[in-house]
């Protein structure tokens, strides 16, 4: 049996088609039953007329929400329809008549919906969010693939920490060996960049942070490019180009989904390079001035790392994504290169998204002096034997290099204009949530 997909129906006006999907909703009015059929590509209204076929009419009336059905009918142009067509039903095959669907059009609490996430993703808004996520991922891959980067994915099991030892998930690894779920593929990216010049990894990463904020997941997806012969400005230039590419692709390909989400697209349309670049010193002054004006609740002191209110305030001053760079080395990972004139500063940069979405990109220039890194590993109390291979990258052909990581979920939440990143991944893993 041939199948036509809903997003292709405008090509088949006046033709008889077969649709396979699920009943999203239905209503009846006198001699008519209106079936809202979804198939993953869209939703179309299918009309059953009682005088034409009373048996089919009664069959349609008996269907429960999310029943799986095959509909045959003719495609008719309809200007009132969101997709421009509707279906006059001539045949209906019921694969499974579902009843008592837990998620109905009525309101439900977040916990209930999260417990039924496997069903919630069928709803219009959740469906739209995940379609935007798909486009973000496709844009990321297209951007790097078309700019000379090689995909070289990195291990999920690692022998040591990359971003600090306090947020590691430890797992048994064949006997007495300890392994950890990766926090980042960056250290391995440095090896592949030394082999290919430009490389990127794309996969799941894990942070055992006991955080319940709207910005945190314990398992999330991150893209991490790395470039040989690159400095801090090169890293920021790359991040800027990636973000503008993603925004353009989402606006072009997901306009209907953004409408479903009621996204104010003018805020995305206004995003344009170059992004403001703010030194950490100047960012601190802005935050302190904001406190003096009564616009900030707490006074920020030099040397601290930004919290969500700080990031939101800084980005609100520009209406664009902004790079904050030259952070204190004390709050950055051991592998950052230092400012030659001010060694207390690391050559790192964070890209803060507007509208309160916080850090989207974090990265910078990596240290490539062997002696410096050996001292850093010792100072951070890291096991030197776990980093022997990493130090080899400095022993054999070390060069200035840099890169960053971008979380897919935070970027998607920003594109969609939604509050919580738990809705940007099909099955979120958070503190106290491991199911479904």
LONUKE-845579 format. One record per atom (N, C-alpha, C): residue in three letters; x, z, y. Coordinates in steps of 0.05 Angstrom, whole numbers, plus 5000, padded with zeros to 4 digits. Last residue first. Example, Ala and Ser with C-alpha at 12.3 -4.5 7.8 and 13.67 -1.06 7.14 Angstrom:
Ser525751424955;Ser527351434979;Ser525851575001;Ala526451564886;Ala524651564910;Ala526451564934;
This chain:
Unk522556415169;Unk522656265144;Unk525256095142;Unk527856905168;Unk525856755154;Unk523956625175;Unk531157235196;Unk532457065176;Unk530456885161;Unk531757625250;Unk530157405239;Unk531757225222;Unk535058025272;Unk532558105258;Unk530757875249;Unk537757565315;Unk537757845308;Unk535057915296;Unk536256915287;Unk536757095309;Unk537057375298;Unk535556255274;Unk536656505262;Unk537456675286;Unk530155775273;Unk532155945286;Unk532956185270;Unk529055185252;Unk528755445240;Unk530855635251;Unk529754755291;Unk527454775273;Unk526955045262;Unk530954935358;Unk532154895332;Unk529854925312;Unk528455095404;Unk529854835405;Unk531354775379;Unk526155585406;Unk524355365401;Unk525755095400;Unk530155925421;Unk529155945393;Unk527355705386;Unk531155905474;Unk532455705458;Unk531555715429;Unk525855965521;Unk527356085499;Unk528555875481;Unk523255655562;Unk524555915567;Unk526456005546;Unk524154955577;Unk522855175564;Unk524555435566;Unk525854465596;Unk524754645615;Unk523254885602;Unk528354085566;Unk525454115561;Unk524154295582;Unk533654125582;Unk532353875584;Unk529253905583;Unk534454675568;Unk534554585596;Unk533154325599;Unk534154645513;Unk532254815527;Unk532154735557;Unk538554305503;Unk535754215497;Unk533754375512;Unk542754645516;Unk542354385530;Unk539554285527;Unk542055045478;Unk541855105507;Unk541354855523;Unk542854735431;Unk540354875436;Unk539954945465;Unk548054545432;Unk545854355432;Unk543254495440;Unk553454765470;Unk551354835452;Unk548954655454;Unk559754495474;Unk557054485486;Unk555054555465;Unk566554635488;Unk564354645469;Unk561754645485;Unk572554255504;Unk570354445509;Unk568354445486;Unk579554145519;Unk576954065509;Unk574854285516;Unk586453935520;Unk584254105527;Unk581653985516;Unk593653945528;Unk591153835516;Unk588854025523;Unk600553785531;Unk598253895545;Unk595653775533;Unk603453805464;Unk602953675490;Unk600753825504;Unk607953855409;Unk606153975427;Unk605853835454;Unk610953665364;Unk609553485382;Unk607453605400;Unk611254185329;Unk611653905323;Unk609853735341;Unk610054685348;Unk612754635339;Unk613354345336;Unk604754675359;Unk606554705382;Unk609454655374;Unk602554635310;Unk601754435329;Unk603454445354;Unk604255105285;Unk605654845279;Unk604954625299;Unk600455465301;Unk602955465316;Unk604655215309;Unk596755355261;Unk596055295289;Unk598555285306;Unk599255535215;Unk598655255217;Unk598055175246;Unk599356085227;Unk601855935224;Unk601355635227;Unk595056425231;Unk595356225253;Unk597956065250;Unk595156795192;Unk592756625193;Unk593056395213;Unk599757075203;Unk599756885180;Unk597356705180;Unk598257415245;Unk599957185251;Unk599856975228;Unk592157675261;Unk594057635238;Unk595657385241;Unk592057955327;Unk591057765308;Unk593057725285;Unk592558265374;Unk592458395347;Unk591158215326;Unk593558035421;Unk590658055413;Unk590358175386;Unk599058035421;Unk597658205440;Unk594758245433;Unk600157655381;Unk600857935377;Unk599358115396;Unk598157205406;Unk597057275380;Unk597657575374;Unk601457195451;Unk598657225454;Unk597357325428;Unk606457085429;Unk606057345443;Unk603057405446;Unk605456575410;Unk606256785391;Unk605857055404;Unk604456305458;Unk602256345439;Unk602956565418;Unk609656315482;Unk607356445495;Unk605056505475;Unk612556015445;Unk613256295449;Unk610956445462;Unk610055495449;Unk610055645424;Unk610555945429;Unk605555245495;Unk608255365492;Unk608255545468;Unk600555065504;Unk602054925484;Unk604955025481;Unk593855275518;Unk596755335520;Unk598255175498;Unk588754815539;Unk589954995519;Unk592955035524;Unk583754805589;Unk586354705580;Unk587554915561;Unk576754865570;Unk579054865589;Unk581554745576;Unk570055135565;Unk572555015554;Unk574855035574;Unk563155075557;Unk565455255562;Unk567955135550;Unk556754885580;Unk559354805570;Unk561455025577;Unk552655205597;Unk552054985579;Unk554654885565;Unk550555815622;Unk552855655613;Unk552055455591;Unk543955775652;Unk546555895647;Unk548655695636;Unk538855665668;Unk539555615640;Unk542455695632;Unk536755695719;Unk537055935704;Unk537855895675;Unk536755225746;Unk534155325737;Unk534455565718;Unk542954885726;Unk541055005745;Unk538555105731;Unk548555095684;Unk546254925689;Unk544355055710;Unk555355135690;Unk552855285692;Unk550655095700;Unk561055055654;Unk558954905668;Unk556355055667;Unk567255375660;Unk564555385649;Unk562755205667;Unk574155325646;Unk571855245663;Unk569255275647;Unk581055545650;Unk578455515637;Unk576255445656;Unk586555725655;Unk585555455663;Unk583055395646;Unk586656405677;Unk586656205655;Unk585555945666;Unk590756825716;Unk588456645714;Unk588856455691;Unk595457085721;Unk593157245713;Unk590657085709;Unk599156725741;Unk598956755712;Unk596656925703;Unk598956315789;Unk597656575785;Unk597156615755;Unk601855855783;Unk602256015807;Unk600956285806;Unk600155655733;Unk603055705738;Unk603555875763;Unk594955915696;Unk595655795722;Unk598555865728;Unk595455835624;Unk595355995649;Unk595955825673;Unk591255605570;Unk593655575588;Unk593255745613;Unk588256005519;Unk588055855544;Unk590755845558;Unk588156295472;Unk589456025471;Unk589355875498;Unk585356775473;Unk588356775473;Unk589656505478;Unk579656725517;Unk580956735491;Unk583956705494;Unk578457145575;Unk578456895561;Unk580056915535;Unk579157575606;Unk576457545594;Unk576257285579;Unk584357545625;Unk583657785609;Unk580857745596;Unk584757125660;Unk585657085632;Unk584757305614;Unk579356985703;Unk581457175695;Unk582157135665;Unk578256265710;Unk577356535704;Unk579756715700;Unk578255715732;Unk580355915737;Unk579356205734;Unk571455525752;Unk574055495738;Unk576055705747;Unk565055295745;Unk566655515755;Unk569255515739;Unk561254735759;Unk563554835744;Unk564655075759;Unk554154665761;Unk556654725775;Unk558754815755;Unk548454255767;Unk550254395749;Unk552854435765;Unk544854375828;Unk546254195810;Unk547654365789;Unk543254735865;Unk541254555855;Unk542354345836;Unk546555125891;Unk547254835893;Unk545054645884;Unk545055635883;Unk546055565909;Unk546655275913;Unk543755695830;Unk541555655849;Unk542455585877;Unk548555805805;Unk547455535803;Unk545255485823;Unk548956355820;Unk550956165828;Unk549855875827;Unk544356595796;Unk544756595825;Unk546756385834;Unk545356505741;Unk542956395754;Unk543256375784;Unk550056795733;Unk550056505729;Unk547756375743;Unk548057315744;Unk550257195760;Unk550256895758;Unk544257395704;Unk543457385733;Unk545557265751;Unk547657355657;Unk545557155663;Unk544657155692;Unk554357515677;Unk551957555662;Unk549857345670;Unk561257345677;Unk558557305689;Unk556457375668;Unk566257855673;Unk565057605663;Unk562157585673;Unk570758115724;Unk568558125705;Unk567657855696;Unk574358025763;Unk575358095737;Unk573158105716;Unk571058305819;Unk572958115809;Unk574058215782;Unk564258515811;Unk567058575818;Unk568858365805;Unk557858495839;Unk559758385820;Unk562558435830;Unk552658945846;Unk555058835859;Unk556958735838;Unk545958795828;Unk548458935823;Unk550758795837;Unk541958465848;Unk541358745842;Unk543858905840;Unk542058015903;Unk543058095876;Unk542658385872;Unk540257985953;Unk539257775935;Unk540257825906;Unk542058295994;Unk539858395979;Unk538658195959;Unk546658136018;Unk544158036030;Unk541658136016;Unk550358345984;Unk550158456011;Unk547658366025;Unk549658015940;Unk548958295938;Unk548558415966;Unk551557535961;Unk548857545952;Unk547857835950;Unk556857675968;Unk555257625992;Unk552257635985;Unk558257715914;Unk558357955931;Unk556757915956;Unk557557175899;Unk555957385886;Unk555957645903;Unk561456935931;Unk558656855933;Unk556857065922;Unk566157175911;Unk565357215939;Unk562357145943;Unk566056955859;Unk565857245863;Unk564957315891;Unk566956425871;Unk564456505858;Unk563956805862;Unk572056445891;Unk569956375909;Unk567256445898;Unk574856575844;Unk575056745867;Unk572756705886;Unk573656125811;Unk572556395804;Unk572656575828;Unk571955535848;Unk574055725837;Unk572755995832;Unk567555035832;Unk567855285847;Unk569955465833;Unk565154415841;Unk567254565826;Unk568054805842;Unk559154035835;Unk560854225850;Unk562754365831;Unk559453395803;Unk558353665803;Unk560253845820;Unk558652735832;Unk560352955820;Unk558953225822;Unk553052625787;Unk555952685791;Unk556652605820;Unk546552895789;Unk548352665793;Unk551152775797;Unk539753035784;Unk542453105774;Unk544352865776;Unk534652895795;Unk536452955818;Unk539353015810;Unk532052865748;Unk532652615761;Unk534652655784;Unk531053395737;Unk532953255721;Unk533852995735;Unk527153495775;Unk529553665775;Unk531753545757;Unk523153145763;Unk524653095788;Unk527253265788;Unk520553315718;Unk522853135714;Unk524353085740;Unk518253875697;Unk518553755724;Unk521053575723;Unk514553825637;Unk517153855650;Unk517153725677;Unk510453865601;Unk509853915630;Unk512453975645;Unk510953705550;Unk512153955557;Unk511654045586;Unk508653205555;Unk507353405537;Unk508353675544;Unk512652965587;Unk509953015597;Unk508353215581;Unk516752945551;Unk517153115574;Unk514453165588;Unk514652565516;Unk515052835506;Unk515353025530;Unk514852115550;Unk512252215540;Unk512452495530;Unk520452055559;Unk518652105581;Unk515952215572;Unk525051975528;Unk523152195521;Unk521152255543;Unk528551585546;Unk527451565519;Unk525251765513;Unk530051705599;Unk529351435592;Unk527751425566;Unk531352245599;Unk529352145618;Unk528351875610;Unk535352245560;Unk532952395556;Unk530652295574;Unk539351925585;Unk538151845560;Unk535451985555;Unk540652225630;Unk539551955633;Unk538151865608;Unk542652695606;Unk540352705623;Unk539052435626;Unk547152485579;Unk544952605564;Unk542452605581;Unk550352315623;Unk549452125602;Unk547052235587;Unk551352785649;Unk549752585663;Unk548752375644;Unk554353045609;Unk551853155617;Unk550152945632;Unk559052715604;Unk557252765581;Unk554452855590;Unk561352755655;Unk560352495645;Unk558452525622;Unk562553305656;Unk560753195676;Unk559652925666;Unk566353325614;Unk563853475613;Unk561753375632;Unk570453005636;Unk569152925611;Unk566453065609;Unk571953305681;Unk570953025684;Unk569452935659;Unk573853775656;Unk571453785673;Unk570253505677;Unk578353555630;Unk576253685615;Unk573653695631;Unk581353385673;Unk580453185653;Unk578153305637;Unk582553865698;Unk580853675712;Unk579753465692;Unk586054095659;Unk583454215665;Unk581554015679;Unk588853545621;Unk589053795637;Unk586253885644;Unk591653215563;Unk589453265582;Unk589853535596;Unk594153035515;Unk595052945542;Unk592852975562;Unk588353015473;Unk591153045477;Unk591952935504;Unk581953325473;Unk583653095482;Unk586553175484;Unk575953465439;Unk578653545446;Unk580253305452;Unk569053675436;Unk571053475439;Unk573753595446;Unk564253945401;Unk566754035412;Unk568753805413;Unk557554165397;Unk559353935397;Unk561854015412;Unk553954605356;Unk555654565379;Unk557354315375;Unk548254985338;Unk549854735335;Unk551454685360;Unk547855665312;Unk547055445331;Unk548955215327;Unk545956295295;Unk546856035284;Unk545955815303;Unk544056675329;Unk546456745312;Unk547556495298;Unk542556535397;Unk541956495369;Unk544456585353;Unk540556675464;Unk542356715441;Unk541056655414;Unk537456685509;Unk539556485508;Unk541156495483;Unk533957095511;Unk532756835507;Unk534856615504;Unk537157645476;Unk536357495500;Unk535257225492;Unk538958005439;Unk536257915436;Unk535257755461;Unk544958085402;Unk543658025427;Unk540857915423;Unk549658205371;Unk547058355369;Unk545658325395;Unk553057665346;Unk552457815369;Unk549757955366;Unk555957345309;Unk554557585300;Unk554157775324;Unk555356665310;Unk556256885325;Unk554557135317;Unk557056025285;Unk555756275280;Unk557056495297;Unk555355325283;Unk557155535289;Unk555655805289;Unk554654665255;Unk553554935260;Unk555855135265;Unk557554095291;Unk556454235268;Unk555454515275;Unk562453665306;Unk559653705311;Unk558353845287;Unk568453495340;Unk567053615317;Unk564253675325;Unk572552955362;Unk570453155366;Unk569353245340;Unk578552695394;Unk576852755371;Unk574552935379;Unk583952325413;Unk581352425422;Unk579552465397;Unk588752325381;Unk588752305410;Unk586252415423;Unk589252405327;Unk587752175336;Unk587752135366;Unk592652855320;Unk592852635301;Unk591552375313;Unk591353205360;Unk594153125357;Unk594552895338;Unk586053265347;Unk586653115372;Unk589653035372;Unk586453565301;Unk585453285298;Unk586053125324;Unk588354045323;Unk589953895302;Unk589053605301;Unk584254185356;Unk586854145368;Unk588653985348;Unk580254275319;Unk580054045337;Unk582753975349;Unk581654765300;Unk582054535283;Unk581854275298;Unk580155065344;Unk582955075336;Unk583554835318;Unk574454945348;Unk576354855368;Unk579254855358;Unk569855055322;Unk571754885308;Unk574154815325;Unk567355725321;Unk568055475336;Unk569955315319;Unk566256105286;Unk565156145313;Unk565455885330;Unk564856035217;Unk566255955241;Unk564756015266;Unk564856595175;Unk563356365185;Unk564456295212;Unk570756785140;Unk568856825162;Unk567356565168;Unk573657115084;Unk573156875100;Unk570956945120;Unk578457445045;Unk576357455064;Unk576057195079;Unk580157524976;Unk580457375001;Unk578057415019;Unk579157744927;Unk579957924949;Unk580257784976;Unk574257304903;Unk576057534898;Unk576657694923;Unk571856854937;Unk573356844912;Unk575357074909;Unk570357104992;Unk571356844985;Unk573056854961;Unk565057415026;Unk566957425004;Unk567757144997;Unk564757395098;Unk563657325072;Unk565857355051;Unk562857615163;Unk564757615141;Unk563457555114;Unk561757365224;Unk560357415199;Unk562357395176;Unk564157645285;Unk564657485261;Unk562657565239;Unk564957875335;Unk562457725330;Unk562757545305;Unk569858115343;Unk567458285342;Unk564858145335;Unk574357805349;Unk573757915322;Unk571158065320;Unk574657175382;Unk574657465382;Unk573457575356;Unk574156625371;Unk573156725397;Unk573157035399;Unk576556575321;Unk577356385343;Unk576556505370;Unk579056945265;Unk577356915288;Unk578356705307;Unk580556645200;Unk581056825223;Unk579156755245;Unk579456275160;Unk580856515153;Unk581256715175;Unk572755985153;Unk575356005166;Unk576756265159;Unk567755535135;Unk569355775126;Unk572055775140;Unk567055055161;Unk565155275167;Unk566355545157;Unk572054615188;Unk570954785167;Unk568954985178;Unk569954015226;Unk571854235220;Unk570454435201;Unk569953295232;Unk568653555230;Unk570453765219;Unk571252845273;Unk572952975253;Unk571853265250;Unk570052255304;Unk568752485293;Unk570452595270;Unk574052035358;Unk573652025329;Unk572252275320;Unk572751695419;Unk573151945404;Unk572551905375;Unk571751255452;Unk574251275438;Unk574851525423;Unk566651245472;Unk568851305491;Unk571451365476;Unk562751185436;Unk563250955453;Unk565451005473;Unk562551685412;Unk563251445396;Unk563951205413;Unk560751995455;Unk563452025445;Unk564351785428;Unk555451785463;Unk557351815485;Unk560251825474;Unk553051805413;Unk553451545426;Unk555551565448;Unk552852365406;Unk554352195388;Unk554951925400;Unk549452515450;Unk552152625447;Unk553952445429;Unk544852225438;Unk546352165462;Unk549152275461;Unk543152485392;Unk543852205390;Unk545552125415;Unk542152995413;Unk544252965393;Unk545152675391;Unk537952875448;Unk540452995459;Unk542752955439;Unk534252685412;Unk535352495431;Unk537952615444;Unk533053145383;Unk534052915369;Unk535452725389;Unk530853455425;Unk533353535412;Unk534653305398;Unk526153165433;Unk528153175454;Unk530853255443;Unk523753305385;Unk524353025390;Unk526352995413;Unk523053845392;Unk524953755371;Unk525553455373;Unk519253835433;Unk521853965437;Unk523853865417;Unk514853595409;Unk516153465431;Unk518953575436;Unk513553975371;Unk514253715362;Unk515853565384;Unk511854385404;Unk514254425387;Unk515354155377;Unk507354125427;Unk509654205443;Unk512154245427;Unk503954005381;Unk504853805400;Unk507353885416;Unk505854285317;Unk504254275341;Unk505554095362;Unk509254325274;Unk507454095274;Unk505854075300;Unk512054785278;Unk513454545287;Unk511654295286;Unk508755165253;Unk508655145282;Unk510054885292;Unk510155165200;Unk507755025207;Unk507654975238;Unk514955435200;Unk514755195183;Unk512255035189;Unk513755895229;Unk515255675242;Unk515055415226;Unk510956355223;Unk509756105212;Unk511155865224;Unk513756725250;Unk513356775221;Unk512256525207;Unk513056515300;Unk515656505288;Unk515556545258;Unk507656645308;Unk508456365307;Unk511256335295;Unk507857205307;Unk506257065288;Unk507156775285;Unk511157285352;Unk512057375326;Unk510557235304;Unk507957085395;Unk510556955388;Unk511357035359;Unk500857045380;Unk503257175391;Unk505757035380;Unk496356505394;Unk497656685375;Unk500056805389;Unk490056215412;Unk492556335420;Unk493656515398;Unk487255655373;Unk487155905388;Unk489956015394;Unk487855195341;Unk488255175369;Unk488155435385;Unk491355525285;Unk489155365296;Unk489555345326;Unk495055665234;Unk495455615262;Unk493255425272;Unk493055695181;Unk493655935196;Unk493955895226;Unk487555365155;Unk490255325166;Unk490855555185;Unk483055345121;Unk484155605131;Unk486955575141;Unk484554785079;Unk482654965092;Unk484155215101;Unk485754095063;Unk486754365070;Unk484554525084;Unk485453645015;Unk483653755035;Unk484454045040;Unk489853135002;Unk489353424998;Unk487753525021;Unk488452595006;Unk490552674988;Unk490352974981;Unk483052195014;Unk483952475018;Unk486052544997;Unk482151605046;Unk483051725021;Unk484151995027;Unk477651185076;Unk478951445079;Unk479651545051;Unk475950605116;Unk476550725091;Unk478150985094;Unk474850465167;Unk473350325147;Unk473850445119;Unk474850695234;Unk475450755206;Unk473650595187;Unk477950445287;Unk475250445275;Unk475650465245;Unk482650775327;Unk482150645301;Unk479150675294;Unk485350615393;Unk484050795373;Unk483450635348;Unk490350585445;Unk488750475423;Unk487350695408;Unk493450835484;Unk492250575490;Unk490650445468;Unk495251335479;Unk497051125469;Unk495850845471;Unk491151625503;Unk493851665513;Unk495851455503;Unk485251245516;Unk487051375497;Unk489851405509;Unk482450945551;Unk482151235554;Unk484151385536;Unk483050425536;Unk484550515559;Unk484350815563;Unk483850155475;Unk482250365488;Unk483850485511;Unk483449665424;Unk484549755450;Unk482649945463;Unk483449825356;Unk481849735379;Unk483149845404;Unk484849655291;Unk485949765315;Unk484449645339;Unk480949855234;Unk481849645253;Unk482749775279;Unk483250225175;Unk481350155196;Unk482549945215;Unk484550765133;Unk484550485136;Unk482550415158;Unk488451335122;Unk486251215137;Unk486650915138;Unk489751865081;Unk490451585086;Unk488051455098;Unk491652555092;Unk489752335088;Unk491052065093;Unk491853245087;Unk493453005085;Unk491652775077;Unk489553715134;Unk489053575109;Unk490753315110;Unk489953975183;Unk492453915168;Unk491953815140;Unk483454255181;Unk485854195197;Unk488354175178;Unk479053955132;Unk480154175147;Unk482754095161;Unk473453525124;Unk476353565124;Unk477153805142;Unk468153385126;Unk468953605108;Unk471853685110;Unk467552935157;Unk466653185168;Unk467653425152;Unk469352545122;Unk470952605145;Unk470152875157;Unk465052535086;Unk467752605076;Unk469552685100;Unk460952355119;Unk460852625108;Unk463552715097;Unk462951835129;Unk462352015151;Unk462352305141;Unk463051605078;Unk465551645092;Unk465251845115;Unk457451595070;Unk459251745052;Unk461951805065;Unk455551255110;Unk454851535111;Unk456651705093;Unk457750785148;Unk458450875121;Unk457951175120;Unk455050645194;Unk456650445180;Unk457350525152;Unk452451095213;Unk450850875203;Unk452450665188;Unk457151425228;Unk455351485205;Unk453751245195;Unk463651245240;Unk460951205250;Unk458951225226;Unk469751535258;Unk467951475235;Unk465051465245;Unk475751395290;Unk472851435293;Unk471351345268;Unk481751695306;Unk480451525286;Unk477451595286;Unk486851735354;Unk484151805347;Unk482951595328;Unk493651905338;Unk491651705345;Unk488851805338;Unk500152115353;Unk497452195346;Unk495451985355;Unk506751995326;Unk504752015347;Unk502152105336;Unk510252025285;Unk511051855307;Unk509051865330;Unk507652375251;Unk510452435259;Unk511452265281;Unk502452265247;Unk504152175225;Unk507152225231;Unk495752505257;Unk498652505265;Unk500252405241;Unk489252385280;Unk491152355258;Unk494052355270;Unk483452655294;Unk486052625307;Unk488152625285;Unk477152375286;Unk479452495272;Unk482052445288;Unk470752455301;Unk473252375313;Unk475552525299;Unk464652215279;Unk466752405274;Unk469352295285;Unk457952105301;Unk460752035302;Unk462552275294;Unk452652215309;Unk453252035287;Unk456251955286;Unk454052805339;Unk451852645330;Unk452652475306;Unk460452895337;Unk458452885358;Unk456252695348;Unk466053295317;Unk463853115311;Unk461853125333;Unk473153315312;Unk470653405324;Unk468553205317;Unk479853545294;Unk477453365291;Unk475153495306;Unk486953495286;Unk484553625296;Unk482253435291;Unk490753275251;Unk491553465272;Unk489253625283;Unk491353105187;Unk489253145207;Unk490053355227;Unk496852665172;Unk495552925170;Unk493452955192;Unk498052035141;Unk498852265157;Unk497252505151;Unk498151345145;Unk498551575127;Unk499451815143;Unk494250765155;Unk495750985167;Unk495851215147;Unk493550085154;Unk493450325138;Unk495350535150;Unk489449605191;Unk491949755185;Unk491449985166;Unk487348995216;Unk486749215198;Unk489349345189;Unk487748815287;Unk488448795258;Unk487549035242;Unk486848905340;Unk485148715326;Unk485748685297;Unk493549065353;Unk490849065363;Unk489248835350;Unk498849165338;Unk496949085317;Unk494049095326;Unk502149385374;Unk502849125365;Unk500749005346;Unk500249895380;Unk499649705401;Unk500449415394;Unk502450175336;Unk499650075335;Unk499049875357;Unk507150435329;Unk507250135329;Unk504450015332;Unk506450965326;Unk507850875350;Unk508150565351;Unk503951015276;Unk502351035300;Unk503750925325;Unk505750525227;Unk506250775241;Unk504850775268;Unk502750275168;Unk503450235196;Unk503850505209;Unk504150095102;Unk503650315121;Unk504550225148;Unk501549805042;Unk503049785066;Unk502250015085;Unk501750004976;Unk500050005000;Unk501850005025;
